């Protein structure tokens, strides 16, 4: 019963993201989620304005012990539409991306339910042609490095905190093809010490570092989505993939999972979690 209800709620969530009113929220897992949360942020621009491409980004967390459920998610979605700057570098840094369409969402919702995944954040992205936006991933508050695998297989530091680790995204309408956009994303580090004496004294170079080898691109229409998640086990806590996907504890103060003794009962969970990122194309301005 709870599984069916969860799928209905997630289906309503996807419908709401695409601009239609969904059913009233019933499942306590999604308590607090309102249609208004999924409305575009107020920026002085209409979501239907020319040159505006509207996306929703939803962040989920699931218990780290259930990360294998993501393998099942990947099998029901598509990898072929995704294009990579360097596929070997992308996977070496423990990233995976799969593409889906709205009709595939109920099956994905079912798999997320089985893994006790819970939504922890929703962000609206209103992108103009060629405009770069940084989707925040992790704030480095101290002097700590972000290590990544390069095309040669070596491990190098791609930025040193304090600063912000982000997913740098941009979208373009495709000339002559109505209702289709090209979406590009790549991890980036933005130093908090940009241009300061402290940065120069520490011998830091550029204020930004883009992990270009992990860039990916895909064509999307309204209703399409992609899921970015870890490709496998991440060994180092200072690795690029670890900053993106691993957290020592849930972001939500009350993170409930199903009891192992009785599936319909819920119990609080305080252990490590894995993050996944769902990006939905909502509308493309004409």
C-alpha positions, 0 to 999 in steps of 0.5 A: 500500500505504501509503495503504491502511495509513494509512486502516486506521490512521486508521479504527482511530483513529476506532473507538478514539475512539468507545470500541472497540478498534482494530487494533494500530498499524503505520504509523510516522506513528502510532507512539506512539499508544495506546488509552490516549491516547484514554481520558478523562482522570481527573477523578474523574467517569465518562464515563458519568455523568449530565450528562457529554458526552465529546469527543475533540479531535485536532490535525493538522498538514500541510505548508503547501504542501499546504493546498489538500487541505483544500478536498477535505476540505470537499467530502466533509463537510457545512457545512449543520448548522453554525450561526454567530453571524455567518457573514461575520465567521467567514469574514473571520477565515479560519475554516471548519468542516465536519461529518461522521459516522463512516461518512465518516471513511475518505474523510477519512483518505484525503485527509489521507494524501494531504496528509501530515497527521500527528496531533500532539496528542490531548485528552479533553474531559469537559463538563457541561451549560453548563460552559465549557472552554478548549481551549488553542490558542496561548500568547502569551509576550510583549506581542503583540496578536491582531487580528480582523475585526469585523462592520463589516470593520475590523481590531481587537485582541482581546487583548494578551499575555502570555496564552492564546488558546483555543477556548472550548467548551461542550455541553448535552444537549437536553431530550427528545432522547436522545443529542443534544447542542448544542455551541458554540465560540468563540475567546477570549483569557485574559490572564496578567496578570489582576488584576495591577498590571501589567495595570492600569498598561498600561490593560488592561480585562477579563482575557478577550476572547471573539471572539463574532462567530466563534462557531459551534454544531451538534447532535451525536450519538456518532460525529459529528465536525467539522473546524475548519481555515483557510478560505484564505490568512492574511496577517498573522502576528498575525491570529486565524486565523494563531494558530489555524492557522499554525506556522513549523515542525512540532510533532513533531521528526521530521515525515516526508513522502513524497519527491517523487521516490519516493512510498513513501520518507519524508523529514524536513520542517522547513518551515511547517505548517497546523493543523486540529482534529478534534472527535469526540463520543464519548458523551452521559451520560443 
